[in-house]
Amino acid sequence: MTNLDIIVLLVVVALIFQRLWRALGTRPEEEPRKIRMSRESAEKLCNILRAEAERNLKKQEKAEQQEITPLETEPLTETEAALRQIPNFRKEVFISGAKKAFQVITEAFNKADSEALKMLVSNTIYKKLQEVIRQRQADEMTAETEFICFDKAEIIHAKIAGKNKAEISVEFVTEQINVLRDKDNKVVQGDENYIQTITDVWTFERPLDAKTLNWVLVSTKK
């Protein structure tokens, strides 16, 4: 029974009581065979109906309360707990920024743009990239990457490192064309007509009390 049904029932009870009250002792003498209900009987009947309606109302309210009572939540994973500790963290904003960082860092690496790399990656990553850049320059090689699209960009792990640093690992699945050319512009590695599907896991880091929302790349792996 719904709340509306119960309200209607209460109205009906009131109307019945009102009509019975008006009818008490008003039957004409020429109708002696019809049984007239006393005022006391009418009140009893009204009370019974009213009590039944109130019981139904309480049952309905109890059922509705049980329906909206939240279920016990499962314990948070390490990743969920870590993300909640990061001030002003918004997943969609972070993923958007991580995708942009992936493209910018990849392009800066291929173009040997050391200044851009220095602002976006940790010292450890920077040194490793610089070694590759110097070796390419010594061999007179140039790298080219044509970025096609992201098939996936998803947070796969997060943790609070030490007391003050948040680390988030993102799995990127991208479509790319990668080639390595020699000094004569001939392709010596890769295929300029072949689109590769590449999976990378990049880990970004930021102090929890940082004044900016900038994240730094601290780890990469295939």
C-alpha positions as CSV (number, residue, x, y, z in Angstrom):
1,M,0.0,0.0,0.0
2,T,1.4,3.4,-1.0
3,N,1.2,6.6,1.0
4,L,-1.5,7.8,-1.4
5,D,-3.6,4.7,-0.7
6,I,-3.3,5.3,3.1
7,I,-4.3,8.9,2.8
8,V,-7.3,7.9,0.7
9,L,-8.2,5.3,3.3
10,L,-8.1,7.9,6.1
11,V,-10.3,10.2,4.1
12,V,-12.8,7.4,3.6
13,V,-12.8,6.6,7.4
14,A,-13.6,10.3,8.1
15,L,-16.4,10.3,5.6
16,I,-17.9,7.1,7.0
17,F,-17.8,8.4,10.5
18,Q,-19.4,11.7,9.4
19,R,-22.2,9.9,7.6
20,L,-22.8,7.5,10.5
21,W,-22.9,10.4,12.9
22,R,-25.5,12.1,10.8
23,A,-27.5,9.0,10.4
24,L,-27.8,8.1,14.1
25,G,-31.4,8.3,15.2
26,T,-32.6,9.8,12.0
27,R,-34.3,6.8,10.4
28,P,-38.0,7.4,9.9
29,E,-40.5,5.3,12.0
30,E,-41.7,3.6,8.9
31,E,-38.4,1.7,8.6
32,P,-38.5,-0.4,11.8
33,R,-36.7,-3.4,10.2
34,K,-33.5,-1.5,9.4
35,I,-30.9,-1.8,12.1
36,R,-29.6,1.6,13.3
37,M,-26.0,1.9,14.5
38,S,-25.4,3.5,17.8
39,R,-23.0,6.4,18.2
40,E,-20.7,4.1,20.3
41,S,-20.6,1.4,17.6
42,A,-19.9,4.0,14.9
43,E,-17.0,5.4,17.0
44,K,-15.6,1.9,17.5
45,L,-15.8,1.1,13.8
46,C,-14.1,4.5,13.0
47,N,-11.3,3.8,15.5
48,I,-10.7,0.3,14.1
49,L,-10.4,1.7,10.5
50,R,-8.2,4.6,11.6
51,A,-5.9,2.3,13.6
52,E,-5.6,0.0,10.6
53,A,-4.7,2.9,8.3
54,E,-2.1,4.2,10.8
55,R,-0.5,0.7,11.0
56,N,-0.3,0.5,7.2
57,L,1.3,4.0,7.2
58,K,3.9,3.0,9.7
59,K,4.7,-0.2,7.7
60,Q,5.1,1.9,4.5
61,E,7.4,4.4,6.1
62,K,9.5,1.6,7.6
63,A,9.8,-0.1,4.2
64,E,10.8,3.1,2.5
65,Q,13.4,3.8,5.1
66,Q,14.9,0.4,4.6
67,E,15.1,0.9,0.9
68,I,17.1,4.2,1.2
69,T,19.4,2.9,3.9
70,P,22.9,2.7,2.3
71,L,24.5,-0.7,2.2
72,E,27.8,-1.2,4.0
73,T,30.6,-0.1,1.7
74,E,33.6,-2.4,0.9
75,P,37.0,-1.4,2.2
76,L,38.9,1.1,0.0
77,T,41.7,-0.2,-2.2
78,E,45.2,1.3,-1.8
79,T,44.6,3.2,-5.0
80,E,41.2,4.6,-3.9
81,A,42.5,5.5,-0.5
82,A,45.6,7.3,-2.0
83,L,43.5,9.3,-4.5
84,R,41.3,10.6,-1.7
85,Q,44.3,12.0,0.2
86,I,45.4,14.1,-2.7
87,P,44.1,17.7,-2.3
88,N,41.8,18.9,-5.1
89,F,42.3,15.7,-7.0
90,R,39.8,15.2,-9.9
91,K,40.3,12.0,-11.9
92,E,39.1,13.4,-15.3
93,V,41.3,16.5,-15.0
94,F,44.3,14.3,-14.1
95,I,43.8,11.9,-17.0
96,S,43.4,14.8,-19.4
97,G,46.7,16.3,-18.2
98,A,48.5,12.9,-18.2
99,K,47.5,12.4,-21.9
100,K,48.8,15.8,-22.8
101,A,52.0,15.2,-20.9
102,F,52.5,11.9,-22.7
103,Q,52.4,13.7,-26.1
104,V,54.5,16.6,-25.1
105,I,57.2,14.5,-23.5
106,T,57.3,12.1,-26.4
107,E,57.6,15.0,-28.9
108,A,60.3,16.8,-26.8
109,F,62.3,13.6,-26.5
110,N,62.3,13.0,-30.3
111,K,63.2,16.6,-31.0
112,A,65.9,16.6,-28.3
113,D,64.2,19.5,-26.5
114,S,66.1,19.2,-23.3
115,E,64.6,22.3,-21.7
116,A,61.1,21.0,-22.1
117,L,62.0,17.6,-20.7
118,K,63.7,19.1,-17.7
119,M,60.5,20.7,-16.6
120,L,58.3,17.6,-17.1
121,V,60.4,14.7,-15.8
122,S,62.4,13.8,-12.7
123,N,66.2,14.1,-12.7
124,T,66.6,10.3,-13.0
125,I,64.4,10.1,-16.1
126,Y,66.0,13.2,-17.5
127,K,69.5,11.7,-17.3
128,K,68.3,8.5,-19.1
129,L,66.7,10.4,-21.9
130,Q,69.7,12.7,-22.3
131,E,71.9,9.6,-22.7
132,V,69.7,8.4,-25.6
133,I,69.6,11.8,-27.2
134,R,73.4,12.2,-27.1
135,Q,73.8,8.7,-28.6
136,R,71.5,9.6,-31.4
137,Q,73.3,12.8,-32.1
138,A,76.6,11.0,-32.1
139,D,75.2,8.5,-34.7
140,E,73.5,11.3,-36.6
141,M,70.2,9.7,-36.2
142,T,66.8,11.4,-35.8
143,A,63.6,9.9,-34.4
144,E,60.1,10.7,-35.5
145,T,56.8,9.8,-33.9
146,E,53.4,10.4,-35.5
147,F,50.8,10.1,-32.8
148,I,47.5,8.7,-34.0
149,C,45.3,8.3,-31.0
150,F,44.8,7.0,-27.4
151,D,43.1,3.7,-27.2
152,K,43.3,3.8,-23.4
153,A,44.5,6.1,-20.6
154,E,43.7,4.6,-17.2
155,I,44.9,4.9,-13.6
156,I,46.1,1.4,-12.6
157,H,47.8,2.3,-9.3
158,A,48.2,5.1,-6.8
159,K,50.0,5.4,-3.4
160,I,51.3,7.9,-0.9
161,A,55.1,7.5,-1.0
162,G,56.7,8.4,2.4
163,K,54.7,11.1,4.2
164,N,54.3,13.7,1.5
165,K,54.3,12.4,-2.0
166,A,51.5,11.0,-4.2
167,E,52.4,8.6,-7.0
168,I,50.0,7.7,-9.7
169,S,50.7,5.1,-12.4
170,V,48.8,5.4,-15.7
171,E,48.6,2.8,-18.4
172,F,48.6,4.3,-21.9
173,V,47.7,2.3,-25.0
174,T,48.4,4.4,-28.1
175,E,48.5,4.1,-31.9
176,Q,51.8,5.5,-33.3
177,I,54.0,5.5,-36.3
178,N,57.7,5.4,-35.2
179,V,60.8,5.6,-37.4
180,L,64.5,6.3,-36.9
181,R,66.3,8.0,-39.8
182,D,70.0,8.3,-40.5
183,K,71.9,11.4,-41.7
184,D,70.7,10.7,-45.2
185,N,67.1,10.7,-44.1
186,K,66.8,7.0,-44.8
187,V,64.6,4.9,-42.5
188,V,66.9,2.5,-40.5
189,Q,64.3,1.4,-37.9
190,G,60.6,1.3,-38.0
191,D,58.1,1.7,-40.9
192,E,56.5,5.0,-41.8
193,N,53.5,3.1,-43.2
194,Y,52.9,0.9,-40.2
195,I,50.8,1.9,-37.2
196,Q,52.0,0.3,-34.0
197,T,49.8,-0.3,-30.9
198,I,52.1,0.5,-28.0
199,T,51.4,0.0,-24.2
200,D,53.3,2.1,-21.7
201,V,53.0,2.6,-18.0
202,W,54.1,6.0,-16.8
203,T,54.2,7.0,-13.1
204,F,53.7,10.6,-12.1
205,E,54.6,12.2,-8.8
206,R,53.6,15.3,-6.9
207,P,54.1,16.5,-3.3
208,L,50.8,16.6,-1.4
209,D,51.4,20.2,-0.2
210,A,52.5,21.5,-3.7
211,K,51.1,24.9,-4.6
212,T,50.6,23.9,-8.2
213,L,48.9,20.9,-9.7
214,N,51.9,20.0,-11.9
215,W,52.9,16.3,-11.9
216,V,56.4,15.1,-12.8
217,L,57.2,11.9,-14.7
218,V,59.3,9.6,-12.4
219,S,59.1,6.2,-14.1
220,T,58.3,4.6,-17.4
221,K,58.0,0.9,-18.5
222,K,56.6,-1.0,-21.4
